[in-house]
Amino acid sequence: MNRRHALRHIALISGGLALIPSCDFSKEDILAAYENLKITATQKALIASISDSIIPAGEIKGALDLAVPDFILVMVNDCFTKENQEKFTAGLEAFPEYAEKTAGKKFADLSSKEKETLLLQGLALTGDENPEETVLAQVGYFLSSTKRFTIQGYMVSEYIQTEIIPYSLIPGEYNGAVLIADIQKTRVNG
Amino acid sequence: MANLNLRSTQERTYQAIVVGSGISGAWAAKELCDLGVKTLMIERGPDVTHLKDYPTTNMLPHEFPHRGQLTEKIKEENPVISKCYAFREDAMHFFVKDAEHPYVQEKPFDWIRGYQVGGKSLMWARQVQRWSDFDFEGPARDGFAVDWPIRYKDIEKWYSHVEKFAGISGFKDGIAQLPDGEFLPGYELNVVEKYFAETMKKQYGGERHVISARCAHIHGSAEAFAAQGRGSCQNRNLCQRGCPFGGYFSSNSSTIPWALKTGNLTVRPDAVVHSVIYDEAKGKATGVRIIDRLTKEVEEFYADVLFINAAALNTNAILLNSTSTRFPNGLGNDSGVLGKYVAFHNYRARVSGEHEGHAEYTTSGGRPTSGYFPRFRNVYKQETDFLRGYAAGFSAGRGSGPDTSGIGMDLKNNLLNPANYGPWHVGSHMMGETLPKESNYVALDSSLKDEWGIPQLKVSMDYDDNDEKMVKDYIEQMSEMFTKAGFTNIQSSDSKQAPGLDIHEMGGVRMGKDPKTSMLNANHQLHAVPNVYVTDGSSMTSTSTQNPSLTYMAFAARAAHHAVAESKKK
């Protein structure tokens, strides 16, 4: 095992928080935990910030409290095809400029309301053959993937499934004709 | 072949040997043991002990790193097994990975395998519909394959025998092509499925039925199964992980522990059967030659009676590899039909739709089964331009999906309080009978070998014109029936999936009356080597439309009793 491998190994064991020195991809260090992606700590922080806007903390915990950014990156790293990974990272790279162009400010400097407006706009993006449109489509793809995994990582988390809406391993006898009007549900306030 | 005599011959001699511990093998072993026969059950894969070896059975969804999904790496490494609906993060350890056991696809064939004690009985879909004389008389009536040497009356009491032990839930529906059995309380159809069933009855003069599919789950009182250590199904729908309640039937939860309790069963996991040993002087089979999966050491085991139930295609492979002076082309293969006339079920087409009605209803809880369309085509007489017919699955469901359109606190509150009931979704998939043909076959590859030096199996199966017509008819008929029920947004699809993904491959060691055209007689014995029995999927003369596992169980029990009766005659 060479030094780089050894470091990578340690990084994996220590939950992927360590940074691996690297000189071939970018000026900033690449997070080694996501070995198929070339993601920097700054980019991960951006994803975290976006997921925080998608599901913020309130009366109950939000996406950031449940390590959702990690989940997003694990899913993109492990379960996306190479092609979709490239689309995702291209969108991620293009997002800061898109945000500044569209909202007139850096994403980090926007108010929560402005962030929401921008993200809703970005989520609606699709593109066609035109190269500029392609970049916009990549931004749209990046945002919709991030949103999808934010929802999944949040809803299928230990916190939600044990404390908020307990998941039952034993769902009970089937009832094939339940009147919706009869269903009593306690409202959960986010 | 070294190490043959490390242990004495006597130590390696049993009264019966069963090769395979899946549904049919373990049933044969259980019956033999109940009848006092000292039995060795050989399994090529590792042991899986009930309760102890179900590592994921009580895991919560969030405990799976990818929430159940397969990673790209696993998909890339396993293009075949990744296609199987049950090969997911929670149960993939029970499936054979592509690289572990290569085979030759002369034509595309998705071979789905489970190499462990219990075989595929751990991950099966647990559907158990009886066959009828419309199936057993099919080849003779419609002029394909060869006539089955048995009829429903020969197998009826064995269906009852295995159903009572396995635990089958269902309703007595009184349908000629789907005989009733020994049922525990059935699982009722939901309100939309019932509506569809009623509509079909009215629209088609009582000739088309939608019923609750019979399934191998303990429903209602589990008292009769306490002796097996099994309890009621808890509607978890996590069956493929192995059930801690023993709620569904598997070899692991039922027949194997039962047989072990008799004191007559020895289980030998990690033993890859190389071949059946044929004694030219005695004129019978005397045992099997195995290769230890891990040490690669060769060992022989001996017995008076052998059951080869290694799963349909692997039983073919073992017999093909069992050559001798008497049988140069494979054990019992005087006819030359060994490996030929293999067939499967045609699962290519689906029809789906939506139902705007019954909007005031939804469902709650879980159930281990759904609706079922028994075959209605060409049942009493030939009506279409294709032979035989298809059964179909049918189910209706409704979820309360959240509105995910927004973002921020709006989205969060919508996710936590899902209130959006869309229309009911209805769906159906076909299960078509295919015709066994000489041109669909398996054979041993002449050069490629597996890790144990055994020739790889070459599979050559394909659809034919009859199957294409059946796909078309299923789509037309199901779309018409959905239309008549007022369903909307009706969509159909033909996956064109390769044979194999149905996991109902059958034949190659078919039963028949004539030794010149078949391998097995009416008692499941090789015509030419009567102390060898085969009762797994390889023995099937035709495929019916019904899921075949229940019939393998019945065949295995019937054959075991026959073998014991024969030995008493001597």
Chai-1 contact restraints between the chains, C-beta under 6 A:
chainA,res_idxA,chainB,res_idxB,connection_type,confidence,min_distance_angstrom,max_distance_angstrom,comment,restraint_id
A,I54,B,I407,contact,1.0,0.0,6.0,A-B,restraint_1
A,I55,B,K412,contact,1.0,0.0,6.0,A-B,restraint_2
A,D78,B,T71,contact,1.0,0.0,6.0,A-B,restraint_3
A,C79,B,H66,contact,1.0,0.0,6.0,A-B,restraint_4
A,C79,B,Q69,contact,1.0,0.0,6.0,A-B,restraint_5
A,C79,B,T71,contact,1.0,0.0,6.0,A-B,restraint_6
A,T81,B,E72,contact,1.0,0.0,6.0,A-B,restraint_7
A,E116,B,I407,contact,1.0,0.0,6.0,A-B,restraint_8
A,E116,B,G408,contact,1.0,0.0,6.0,A-B,restraint_9
A,L119,B,I407,contact,1.0,0.0,6.0,A-B,restraint_10
A,L120,B,I407,contact,1.0,0.0,6.0,A-B,restraint_11
A,M155,B,L415,contact,1.0,0.0,6.0,A-B,restraint_12
A,V156,B,P61,contact,1.0,0.0,6.0,A-B,restraint_13
A,V156,B,H62,contact,1.0,0.0,6.0,A-B,restraint_14
A,V156,B,R67,contact,1.0,0.0,6.0,A-B,restraint_15
A,S157,B,H62,contact,1.0,0.0,6.0,A-B,restraint_16
A,E158,B,H62,contact,1.0,0.0,6.0,A-B,restraint_17
A,Q161,B,H62,contact,1.0,0.0,6.0,A-B,restraint_18
A,Y167,B,L60,contact,1.0,0.0,6.0,A-B,restraint_19
A,L169,B,R236,contact,1.0,0.0,6.0,A-B,restraint_20
A,I170,B,Q234,contact,1.0,0.0,6.0,A-B,restraint_21
A,P171,B,N235,contact,1.0,0.0,6.0,A-B,restraint_22
A,P171,B,G365,contact,1.0,0.0,6.0,A-B,restraint_23
A,P171,B,G366,contact,1.0,0.0,6.0,A-B,restraint_24
A,G172,B,G365,contact,1.0,0.0,6.0,A-B,restraint_25
A,E173,B,G365,contact,1.0,0.0,6.0,A-B,restraint_26
A,Y174,B,G365,contact,1.0,0.0,6.0,A-B,restraint_27
A,Y174,B,R367,contact,1.0,0.0,6.0,A-B,restraint_28
A,N175,B,S364,contact,1.0,0.0,6.0,A-B,restraint_29
A,N175,B,G365,contact,1.0,0.0,6.0,A-B,restraint_30
A,G176,B,E188,contact,1.0,0.0,6.0,A-B,restraint_31
A,G176,B,N190,contact,1.0,0.0,6.0,A-B,restraint_32
A,G176,B,V191,contact,1.0,0.0,6.0,A-B,restraint_33
A,G176,B,T363,contact,1.0,0.0,6.0,A-B,restraint_34
A,A177,B,V191,contact,1.0,0.0,6.0,A-B,restraint_35
A,A177,B,Y361,contact,1.0,0.0,6.0,A-B,restraint_36
A,V178,B,T362,contact,1.0,0.0,6.0,A-B,restraint_37
A,V178,B,T363,contact,1.0,0.0,6.0,A-B,restraint_38
A,V178,B,S364,contact,1.0,0.0,6.0,A-B,restraint_39
A,L179,B,E360,contact,1.0,0.0,6.0,A-B,restraint_40
A,I180,B,E360,contact,1.0,0.0,6.0,A-B,restraint_41
A,I180,B,T362,contact,1.0,0.0,6.0,A-B,restraint_42
A,R187,B,N417,contact,1.0,0.0,6.0,A-B,restraint_43
A,V188,B,L416,contact,1.0,0.0,6.0,A-B,restraint_44
A,V188,B,N417,contact,1.0,0.0,6.0,A-B,restraint_45
A,G190,B,M409,contact,1.0,0.0,6.0,A-B,restraint_46
A,G190,B,K412,contact,1.0,0.0,6.0,A-B,restraint_47
A,G190,B,N413,contact,1.0,0.0,6.0,A-B,restraint_48
A,G190,B,L416,contact,1.0,0.0,6.0,A-B,restraint_49
